[in-house]
């Protein structure tokens, strides 16, 4: 960038410095007093120009499956904020089914000199997926933190929630309210979190009731429509309470209950997962399993920073315990099934 550019000249005239000084700040060159640099940067931002990143400031990518799910957006934003406290710049990208893939983002970021990657629910969350490129990244000394899954044998720190414990908490909560026909609308089983929640649900149902009715479990997608489709089947199977794989799925389950003539929570109770910002503001406010976002984001940022600084610390598998947040979408089991539920005899547990 040359001093003669009008924008540079205009900024220089405005704050009473030379165009060369503004140019040095724009190109992050030395030789500018700190108080002058601060004034120039403020003027640059006021003019809508892009201020430079400090020399040597690490640059990392945060890749999530989607930003439409508020849980991923919340976690990505929290990690970005924690990294910024370490002076690390982060770029957030979402690898959707119909857009750029996880590999697309990684290849682009590598070309731009990325130093680290926080990968959330990517291929590492699918035990059957090809994990070769993770080993390739490790061999290239790219700092990594894997969230909601891991690659067997890969010496990289992981961060996850105890999904099985979360599902068991939901079963215990609903059982305490008198429910026996407790169902699970789970996410796609190729994800490790889905498998862990299913295992926790089945173990809790077996421990509580001596068995688990297969008709009370449906695999679906982590979406409102996925929760709606799963809930229709579960309601027809006689469920009086539905645990879902996400808050979005819970909203779909509430919709399905209403379209069948049922009321939430008097006819059917619904439990979400994540405690995203939607949960407290849904109708009714959603009982849900809260992921400890603050603890998770701190662990992710700390693990990343240590790698970027070259600290020789062992990789750690962080697993945090969630907690149940009870709101108005769950209540005591109905004394008698709703009319629609009576149409399909309930099978025993």
N, C-alpha and C positions, 0 to 999 in steps of 0.2 A: 504494500500500500504506500503510495507516494504522498508527500506533504501537500502537493498541489491539489489533491482532491477537495472539492468544495466543502464536503462535510467535515473534513479534518480542519480546514481553514476556519469554518464557521465555529467549530468547537473551540479552537485556539483563541479566536477573537472574543468569544463570549466570556471565557474565564481568564483572559489576559496572560496566556502563555504562548510559546512559539509553536508553530505547526510541527516542527521537528519533535518537540516534547510530546505532543499528542500522538505522533506516529510511533515514538518509542513505546508509549503505553499500549497502543493498539497491538504492537508486535511483541509486547512483553519483554522489552529490552531493559537492561540496567541503566543507571545514570539518571534516574528521576527520584527526587525526594519523595518520601512516603506520603506526606500531606498533599503534595502536588498530584501524585498518582491517584490518590483518593478522589480529589476534585475532578480530575480528568475522567475517571471511570464513572462518576456520577453523571457528568455531562454526556458521556457516550451513551449511557442507558436512557437518558432523557431524550436523546435524538433517535432512539430506536435502533442503535447499532449494537452489534454483538461484542461484548467485552471479552477479552482473552482469558483463557484459563491460565493459572499460574504455571510457570515452568516446573516440570517434574510432577505435576499433579496427576495421580493415578486415574485411569479411566477404566471403568468396568461396565459390564452389561448385566441387566436383570431381565431374564426371559421367563414369561409366564404363559400358560396355555391360552388365556383370554382375559381381557379386561372387562368384559360384560359381567362376569361374576364379581360382585363387589368384594368377596373375600380375597381374591387374587390382587385386585387393585389396592386394597387396604394393606396387604402384606408388602407388596412392591413399594408402595409409598413410604411405609415405615422403614424398610431396609434402606431406601434412598436417603431418608432423613438421617438415619444412623451413620451411613457412610459419609455423608456430608460433614458430620462432626469430626471425622478423621481427615477431612480435606480431600475426599475421594469423589470424583464426578461419576454419576451413574446415568446410564441410558436404559429406559424401560421399553421392552418390545413384547408383543403378544403373538404367539405362534398358533393361529387358528387353523381349523380344518380347511378353510377356503382361501387362506392368505399365505404369507410367508411362513415357512416351517421353522422349527428350532434350528435345523442345520443351515437354513438360509440366513438366519440372523447371525449365527456363529461365524459363518464364512465372511459375511460383510464386516462384522466387528473385528475379526482377525486382520482383515485387510486395512482396517483403520487403526491398528496398533493397540487393540484391547489388551489389558493386562490381567483381567480377571472376569469370571462369569459366575453369576448366581442363577442357577437353573431350577425352576420351580415346576414340579409335576411334569417333567419332560419325559423323554424315552427311558430315563433311569427309573421312573415310576412304574414301568411296564417290564416285568421280569422276562418276558418272551422277546422283547425288542433287541435289535442289534446295538450293542454298547461299545462297539469298536472305536468310534470317534471320540468317546470319553478318554479312552486310553491314549489315543493320538494327542488329544489336548494336554493330557498329563505329561506325555513325553516332550511336548513343546514348552513345558514349564508355565502353562497358563494356570493362574490361581483359580480354584473352583470351590464352590459350596453347593451341594445338592440338597434340595428341599423336597420332602415327601417321597423319599425313595433313595436308593443307592445302587452302586454297581459292585457286586461281590468281588472282593480282593483289591479293589481300587482304593489306594490310600488317600482318600479325600473326605473331609468333614461333611457330615450330613446333619440336617435339622428336620425333625418331624414331630408330630403330636402322637400320643398314645391313642390311636384310633379305636383299638379294641376296648380300652377303658372307657372311652367316650360313649360307645354304643352300650356298654354295660350300665353306665350311669343313666342313660335314657330308659333302659328296661327297668332298672330299680325305681326310678322316679314314677313311671307309669304303673308299676306293680303297687307302689305305695298308695296310689290313687284308686286301687281296686280293679285295674284292668288285667284281664287274662288273655284276651285276643289282641296281642301286641304284634304289630307287623313291621317289617323293614322294607322301605323303598330305597334300594341301594343303587349306587352308581355303577358304571361299567366295571366288570370284574377284572379287566386287564390292568387296572390301576391297583397298586399295592394298598393305598388307603382304603379302597373299596373292599378288598379281601380282608383286611384287618378288621374293619367295622363289621363285616359279615361274621367273621370268626368270633368277635366279641359278643355280638348279638346272640348267636347260636349257643355259645357257652353260658351266657347269662340266662337265656330261656330254659336251657336244660337244667341249670342249677336251681332255678326258681320253680319251674313247673314240671321237671322230670322229663322234658322232651321238647321238641321244636317242630311245629307244623310247617311243612314245606310250602303249603298254600299261602302262608303269611310272609313269604319273601318274594320280591320281584326285582329283577335287575333292570335298570333303565339308564337314561342319560342325566348328567348333572345340569338340568335345565328346568324351567317352569313346565314346559310341555312334557318333559320326561317324568317329573313328579306327578303331573296330572294323569298321565297314562297309567303309571304304576298304581296310583291310589284308586283308580276305577276298579282295577282287578282286586286289590286288597279289600276294598269296601264290599265287593261282591262276595269275597271269601269270609265276610263276617268280622273284619277287624273293627275294634272300637278305639284303637290307638295306632298311629302310624309314625314310626321314626323314619326320617328321611336323610339322604346323604349330603344335603346342603340346604341352606335357607331358601335358595331359588326353588328347589324341589318341594320344599314345605309349602311355598306359596301355591305351587301347582296342586298339591294335595288338598289344600284348603278350597281351591277352586273346584276340584272334582267333588269334594264333599257337598259343596253348595249346589252344584248342578244336579246332584242326586237327591236333593231335598233334605240333606242333613245340615245340622248346625254345629259349628266349631266354637266351643269345645263340648257342649252338652251332649251331642250325639257321637262325636268322634274327636279325640285329642290328637294333636299334631306336634311333633318335635322336629326342629331343624338342626342344622349343623353349621358352625362357623361363628355365629353371632356377628354377622355383618351389620352394617347400618340399617339394612332393611328390617331386621328382626324386631327392634323396639318400636318401629313405626308401621308395621303391618296391621291388618285388621282380621282377627285380634292380634295384639302384640305376641310375638312368637317365643315360646319356650324353645331353647336351643342349647347345643353344646358349644361352649365358647372356646375357641382356640386362643392360646396365650400369645397374641401377636407381638406384644412388647418384648416378651422374653425371647421369642423366636427371632425377631428382627435384630435384637442386640447380639444374640449368639451368631447369627449369620454375618453381621457387619464385623464383629470382633474376629471371627475366623478368617474372613477375607482380608482384613487389615494386617493380621499377623503374617499371612502368606505374602502380601505385597511388600511387607517390610523385610522379608527374608528370614523371619524367625523360624528356627528349626523346632517346631512344636509338633507333637504327634497329632494325627487326625483324630477327631472326636465325633462319635455318633450321639448327637444331642436328641433326647426324646422327652418332650414336655407333657405334663399331665393337663388335660383340659378340665373344664368345670361346667356343670349344668346351671343354666340360668332359667329359672322358672318364671314364666309370664302367663298371660291369659289364654293361650291356645291349648292348655292342658287343664283338666279338672277330673273330678271323680267319674268313674265308669258309669254309664247309664244303667239304671235299674233294669230296664228291658231294652232289647235292641230296637233301633229305629225301624219303621215299616219296611224299608228297602232291605235292611239287613236280615229281616225275618224270611225273605224270599229264598235265601240260600242257607240251608242248615250249616251251622258251624261244626267243623270237625274237631276232634279232641286234640289237646296238646300232649 
